[in-house]
Amino acid sequence: MTSTSHRPGSSASPLTGRAARARPGGSPDRKGDPQPPARGRIAGDGFWPWLFVSPLVAGISVFYFWPVLQTAFYSLTDWGVFGGWTFAGVENYVALFADPSLYLSLGNTLLYTAIVLLGIPIAVYLASLLNLPGLRFAGLYRVLFFLPYVAMPTAVAMVWRVIFNGDFGLLNHALALVGIDGPYWISTPGAATVAVAIVGLWSSLGFSLIVLAAGLKNIPPEMYEAAELDGASRSRQFRSITVPLLTPSIFFVTIVTVISSFQVFDLLYAILGSSNPVLPRSMSLVYFFYREGFVTNDKGYAAAIAMVIFLIIGIVTAVQFRLQKRWVQSD
Amino acid sequence: MTDRTTFVSTRNAGAVPAPAAGRGVPATTPRAGRPRRGRRGGNHVVAHIVLGFGGLIMAFPFLWQIIMSLSTNIEVQSVTPVFWPAELQWDNYVRVFERLPFFSQLQTSIAVTVIRTVAQIFFCTLAGYAFARMRFRGRGVLLALVLSILMVPSQVYLLSQYQLVQGFGLLDSLAGLVLPGLFSAFGTFLMRTAFLAMPAELEEAARLDGANPFQIFWKVMLPLARPTISVLAITTVLWSWNELLWPLVVTTFSDRMPLSAGLATLIGDRTTDYPVVMAASLLAMAPVLIMFIVLQRRVIDGLASSGLK
């Protein structure tokens, strides 16, 4: 909690937390009899922990844990149009991997993610500006950049739909000024994904920015002072101090951005609109899941898509943690 | 001024001046003296240009939305952009209430957000405290069960959550909208981390005074966890207010929807009344944006430290 640089580790908290958790009760409790109050604690806690924990554990079990198991099972079943199901083995997965929609939506999701990731280098640069000592209006800038992150995606999608409008949108108007004939963003495959990704970049930039700015605060100012005395230029300081020491925060922001980008739905749904004819060619993985599960109503197939999304995110995250050692500086 | 507060409020940054001051005069002189001033001079102009221009781009869609909400539909759809309406059409805001069951959607949004936030704070602090501070059989297993959910993307449990709510006959109801969101694995993790970091002495003292575990939790530990509770509250409010997918699947009647899903019903009309859509969007976002602007520092620092949406 104290510093940003800790947080990459917190995703692996079940491991790190375990060690810390043993401490509070640990040593005094072990000794038993010689320390009555401590002993009283273990025995005396009695039913209390259960009282504390059971409402949440019950809720999580019923509404999260059980559904995960059920979805895993559903992915192996076939659902009739009028309800009822039969066991289908890996049929859904076989059909899914032969379905062009999977690769199309995966491709769109990857394109979306790649564009949104471009926000991270921008955020690193902006954060370094925002942390200049004695910068005025820093608070105002933080608010401006963060505003899109807290705004309701469906509501901001409404303006962006108009900005991207092919006939009267501001974007194409601006492009026309420099002699570019802009496409019909919302109704052209490819362009539609790019349009949604631009909005995704716009809305997530503020989050990366504040996490990175918090990370920058942990770099001791003495390092810059020393570099300055050695005659290092600003850009040299940026490359040799700021970026390397910020890598833990950059890593964290990358993980979070990739995970959330792989699950893009709200913006896509609200910008493109559910009746958009281009949607089958511009959908994301989660939209594909939504369509099969709640529009076409093919629960078994949708469950298989959900499991594949889970798998892809798991693999991508694991790979990032692996590669972390190559570029993230730890002290 | 603002920068200074940031500097103090970040715990690690606060630690920095201490060693510097310890070194006495030689350490402080270069900081106040020339080199720093030199850094200040030229660079801030560039910084203000870049940040100012960037900030304008970030804020522009909101400004444009406000302008469009006060224009006529013809002005919005004009091929040469109209940057300021000939006459401000305040009337568009009145028409929002004709186009959408806005008040019932607003009520739903508020109810969903408040209920979820209160419930999550209640359930997650209790469980987080027990997982951090109490010893009992099966703690490791139960904790693993809760934390494993953190790794699962929401689509994986969405289908079955829908079926559960359908099975309870709660589609299109407030209870159905709220239900799975009453519990949060993330919130439990967050609160547990906060309680783990607290000193054991206070608990010991309270125990010696004869307080029972609930009293210790309620009177001693909970007040100490207030900063983290506000982080949990902020994340829950934002998520609850803005969320689209769940309301979209559990509600079908527009007067039962919260604002996020209600707005989505306005998309795709062939004859879109743009100004009214913009006005409705602004009204729907306003409560959260106002909350953010009022509590800006707390929201920003809170989300920066929670690290998750």
Interface residues (C-beta under 8 A of the other chain):
Chain A: M1 T2 S3 T4 R7 S10 S11 S13 P14 G17 R18 A20 R21 P24 G25 D29 P37 G40 R41 I42 G44 D45 W48 P49 W50 L51 F52 V53 P55 L56 V57 G59 I60 S61 V62 F63 Y64 F65 W66 P67 V68 Q70 T71 Y74 L126 L129 L130 L132 P133 G134 L135 R136 F137 A138 G139 L140 Y141 R142 V143 L144 F145 F146 L147 P148 Y149 V150 A151 M152 P153 T154 A155 V156 A157 M158 V159 W160 R161 V162 I163 D167 F168 L170 H173 W202 L205 G206 F207 I210 V211 A213 A214 K217 N218 P220 P221 E222 E225 E228 L229 R234 F252 V256 I259 S260 F262 Q263 F265 D266 Y269 A270 G273 S274 S275 N276 V286 F289 Y290 G293 F294 K299 A302 A303 I305 A306 M307 I309 F310 I313 G314
Chain B: M1 T2 D3 T5 T6 F7 T10 R11 N12 A13 V16 A20 P30 R31 P35 R36 R39 R40 N43 H44 V46 A47 H48 V50 L51 G52 G54 G55 L56 I57 M58 A59 P61 F62 W64 Q65 M68 V76 Q77 S78 V79 T80 P81 F123 C124 L126 A127 Y129 A130 F131 A132 R133 M134 R135 F136 R139 G140 L142 L143 A144 L145 V146 L147 S148 I149 L150 M151 V152 P153 S154 Q155 V156 Y157 L158 L159 S160 Q161 Y162 Q163 L164 L179 P180 L182 F183 A185 T188 F189 R192 T193 A194 L196 A197 A200 E204 R207 L208 N212 P213 F214 F217 T228 L238 W241 N242 E243 L244 L245 L248 V249 L259 S260 A261 L263 A264 L266 I267 G268 Y274 V277 M278 S281 L282 A284 M285 V288 L289 F292 I293 Q296 R297 V299 I300 D301 L303 A304 S305 G307 L308 K309
